[in-house]
């Protein structure tokens, strides 16, 4: 296997990114479940739990796109890959 320090760094960054996403997902589920329960127990006539759920959910969706998408302009991986392709073509 062809393992260079750059390859290892890239793999490490990718795994760390996924781990951070899963941690955020677990926190999202636990905390929003607690907020739903608190809201329904304290003021069931006035529902507010969906605001933090919506806001955090949008952020989590962006993080999921950045983490799992092959086209990830946020992470810059697509740009890096295109630069390498261009350099290989023009050598």
Order of alpha helices (4+ residues) and beta strands (2+ residues): alpha-alpha-alpha
